[in-house]
Amino acid sequence: MSDGNFNRALLPKNELSAGIRAGKAQMRTRAEQALTTLIDEFFPTLDPATRTALHDRFLQLLRSV
């Protein structure tokens, strides 16, 4: 049976809540990158204003969850 050392080794050297915040920040960054890739792939001719509006709205939705 595990003594928990493996799980503790995955987290930063400070509190658990800091590890959770770091994980959320990483996932938010990945989601932003995925959205940018998706827009580039499916809507290559999209104008910059609409692209920025989509990106900003997506970030608003991420913050509200």
C-alpha positions in Angstrom: 0.0 0.0 0.0 1.3 3.5 -0.8 2.4 5.8 2.0 1.5 8.9 0.0 5.1 9.9 -1.0 4.4 9.4 -4.7 1.4 11.9 -4.6 3.3 14.4 -2.5 6.2 14.3 -4.9 3.9 15.5 -7.8 2.9 18.7 -5.9 5.0 21.9 -5.4 6.9 22.2 -2.2 4.2 24.4 -0.6 0.6 23.8 0.4 -1.9 21.7 -1.5 -4.0 24.7 -2.5 -1.0 26.1 -4.3 -0.6 22.9 -6.3 -4.3 23.0 -7.2 -3.9 26.6 -8.4 -0.9 25.7 -10.4 -2.8 22.8 -12.0 -5.7 25.1 -12.9 -3.3 27.7 -14.4 -1.7 25.0 -16.6 -5.0 23.7 -17.8 -6.2 27.2 -18.6 -3.0 27.8 -20.6 -3.6 24.5 -22.5 -7.2 25.4 -23.2 -6.1 28.8 -24.6 -3.6 27.1 -26.8 -6.1 24.6 -28.0 -8.6 27.3 -28.9 -6.0 29.2 -30.9 -5.0 26.0 -32.7 -8.7 25.2 -33.4 -9.4 28.7 -34.8 -6.3 28.6 -37.0 -7.2 25.1 -38.3 -10.9 25.6 -39.0 -11.1 29.4 -39.6 -7.9 30.4 -41.3 -9.5 33.5 -43.0 -11.1 34.9 -39.8 -10.4 38.5 -39.3 -8.2 39.6 -36.3 -11.0 41.5 -34.6 -13.3 38.4 -34.5 -10.4 36.2 -33.5 -9.7 38.4 -30.6 -13.4 38.6 -29.6 -13.7 34.8 -29.6 -10.5 34.5 -27.5 -11.7 37.1 -25.0 -15.1 35.5 -24.7 -13.6 32.1 -24.2 -11.4 33.4 -21.4 -14.5 35.0 -19.8 -16.2 31.6 -19.9 -13.2 29.9 -18.4 -13.0 32.3 -15.5 -16.7 31.9 -14.7 -16.5 28.1 -14.2 
